[in-house]
Amino acid sequence: MKSLYFNFAIKSLISRAKQYRSLFAVCVVGVCVMLSVLMTTDGMIDSMTEKMRQYYGGDFMILSDNEWHLELLEMYDGMIAALKEILPKGTEISYRYKRDSGDKSLFFEGVSVKQRSVQGVDFSLEKALFEKFNFVEGGIEVRESHDTLLLSEPAAKKLGVHIGDNVVLLMDTPFGQNTVTLVVTGIFQDSSVFGMYTSYIDYQAMKDCMGFTQVENDIIKFNVIDKICVYYPNGAPTKSEIARVQAELEKRFDMFPLSYDKTKWQDYDVPKDKKIFALIPLSANVSDLQKLSMALRAIVVLIVVMLVIIISVGISSTFRVIVLKRAVESGTFRALGMKPKGLMALYFTEILLLLVSGSATGFAASLAIAKFASSYNLSFISGFDLFLTGGHLAPVLHFGEAAFLLAVIFVTTLGAVLFTLRKLVHISPVGALATVA
């Protein structure tokens, strides 16, 4: 019986193609626009998040002293050992020393470029993270001379440098200004707020430049860091995973309560007689960008809701008119002994096939649009590079999210159709003839 309904529904759709054309178009356009907006927005947010992960060193960081965020690396040995036990296999655990204050400039053949941030990195510990940078020249290189320099494409163009060139870094230090000579090994494409004026240098070179390798001719190692960085190469951890790590660390250390508001930690007065650590999630560092991300998602939700309403209401109301015009056909089926449930199943199958074919076409069209949109370099748009990957939009399809939205469309549309048909299918043969008359 089910195959009978299916075969008849296909024939009906083909024979009445003109009548169903508008319904098919509504479904195709609605699904196409919905998925295109969803994929583009998800891609923009993912690109922004990836730049945040690169700048801050991963998915969360561990801090201790909340005034200067400076500690000796050896003070974190116990924490690093604990993290290696707690975190999933393959998770990167590293440390950085960053300079955001004071004068920082790169010099090459008389040309200089100021840097907003210079970060000392142990590249051997952060290979997975730096492999996701969009390099236009070179890449990361762990050099025995510890003079690796990675800088942004805009900074490299202003300096006129390429990989292999020697660049001088001048920085303010606690002991006055100092310089260090670096070798450009990688130039990455990023003109966003995180990357345009940010350079990454070897951690040892950072110590040399800051004067933390010798004091008054006595060689003393000052392994100064400002944070431990934790990076999940296979995808950002969920809030439940971060909460799990926090709970495990609380069993071993004095931990500041987990918060997604970094200002709470910054405003906290650390007791002088305690060593307190704080786990700071990535999103806690950039509350303004998180608000922007939420605003983008809110716009997407609004668009999706509007499209769901248009699709469900448009199809159900138009289909009601089509069914009314088929009153004689409905009466004939009833006269041949078909019950109202059977008649409803027949019409329901037609709409179901229409939704499936329309959604499949809309899905294919959205993929084509995403491919087309990603082919254009949009890095010329000022400030927009934050949402780009390699200068291009990088739409992302999350199958679970797309499947859920398509399921919502199917349920609401089919529910509206069933509500429309529940009285129309009870028409009698006599009533059908009276309707035509």
DAKA-V192753 format. One record per backbone hydrogen bond with DSSP energy under -0.5 kcal/mol. NH is the residue of the N-H (numbers start at 1). CO is the residue of the C=O. If there is no record, write none. Layout:
NH_CO / NH_CO
//
This chain:
5_1 / 6_2 / 7_3 / 8_4 / 9_5 / 10_6 / 11_7 / 12_8 / 13_9 / 14_10 / 15_11 / 16_12 / 17_14 / 20_16 / 21_17 / 24_20 / 25_21 / 26_22 / 27_23 / 28_24 / 29_25 / 30_26 / 31_27 / 32_28 / 33_29 / 34_30 / 35_31 / 36_32 / 37_33 / 38_34 / 39_35 / 40_36 / 41_37 / 42_38 / 43_39 / 44_40 / 45_41 / 46_42 / 47_43 / 48_44 / 49_45 / 50_46 / 51_47 / 52_48 / 53_49 / 54_50 / 55_51 / 56_52 / 57_53 / 58_53 / 59_230 / 60_230 / 61_280 / 62_228 / 63_61 / 63_278 / 69_65 / 71_225 / 73_223 / 75_72 / 76_73 / 77_74 / 80_76 / 81_77 / 82_78 / 83_79 / 84_80 / 85_81 / 86_82 / 87_83 / 91_88 / 92_231 / 94_92 / 94_229 / 96_227 / 97_120 / 99_118 / 100_98 / 105_170 / 106_113 / 107_168 / 108_111 / 111_108 / 113_106 / 115_104 / 116_197 / 117_197 / 118_99 / 119_199 / 120_97 / 120_118 / 121_119 / 121_201 / 122_95 / 123_121 / 125_122 / 126_122 / 126_123 / 130_126 / 131_127 / 132_129 / 133_130 / 135_133 / 136_187 / 137_187 / 139_185 / 143_141 / 146_143 / 149_183 / 150_200 / 151_186 / 153_188 / 156_152 / 157_153 / 158_154 / 159_155 / 160_156 / 161_156 / 164_184 / 165_162 / 167_182 / 168_107 / 169_180 / 170_105 / 170_168 / 171_178 / 172_103 / 173_176 / 176_173 / 178_171 / 180_169 / 182_167 / 183_147 / 184_165 / 185_149 / 185_183 / 186_149 / 187_137 / 188_151 / 189_134 / 190_188 / 196_192 / 198_195 / 199_117 / 200_150 / 201_119 / 202_148 / 203_121 / 206_202 / 207_203 / 208_204 / 209_205 / 210_206 / 211_207 / 211_208 / 212_207 / 215_218 / 218_215 / 219_217 / 220_213 / 220_218 / 222_212 / 222_220 / 223_221 / 224_222 / 225_71 / 226_96 / 227_96 / 228_62 / 229_94 / 230_60 / 231_92 / 233_231 / 235_232 / 242_238 / 243_239 / 244_240 / 245_241 / 246_242 / 247_243 / 248_244 / 249_245 / 250_246 / 251_247 / 251_248 / 252_249 / 253_249 / 254_275 / 255_253 / 256_277 / 259_279 / 262_260 / 262_284 / 264_261 / 265_261 / 265_262 / 266_262 / 267_263 / 268_265 / 270_268 / 274_271 / 276_274 / 277_254 / 278_63 / 280_61 / 280_278 / 281_259 / 281_279 / 282_59 / 284_281 / 285_282 / 286_282 / 286_283 / 290_286 / 291_287 / 292_288 / 293_289 / 294_290 / 295_291 / 296_292 / 297_293 / 298_294 / 299_295 / 300_296 / 301_297 / 302_298 / 303_299 / 304_300 / 305_301 / 306_302 / 307_303 / 308_304 / 309_305 / 310_306 / 311_307 / 312_308 / 313_309 / 314_310 / 315_311 / 316_312 / 317_313 / 318_314 / 319_315 / 320_316 / 321_317 / 322_318 / 323_319 / 324_320 / 325_321 / 326_322 / 326_323 / 327_324 / 330_326 / 331_327 / 332_328 / 333_329 / 334_330 / 335_331 / 336_332 / 337_334 / 338_333 / 343_339 / 344_340 / 345_341 / 346_342 / 347_343 / 348_344 / 349_345 / 350_346 / 351_347 / 352_348 / 353_349 / 354_350 / 355_351 / 356_352 / 357_353 / 358_354 / 359_355 / 360_356 / 361_357 / 362_358 / 363_359 / 364_360 / 365_361 / 366_362 / 367_363 / 368_364 / 369_365 / 370_366 / 371_367 / 372_368 / 373_369 / 374_370 / 375_372 / 376_373 / 378_376 / 378_391 / 379_391 / 381_378 / 382_380 / 384_381 / 386_383 / 387_384 / 388_385 / 389_392 / 390_388 / 392_389 / 393_376 / 396_39 / 398_396 / 399_397 / 402_398 / 403_399 / 404_400 / 405_401 / 406_402 / 407_403 / 408_404 / 409_405 / 410_406 / 411_407 / 412_408 / 413_409 / 414_410 / 415_411 / 416_412 / 417_413 / 418_414 / 419_415 / 420_416 / 421_417 / 422_418 / 424_420 / 425_421 / 426_423 / 427_424 / 432_428 / 433_429 / 434_430 / 435_431 / 436_432 / 437_433
//
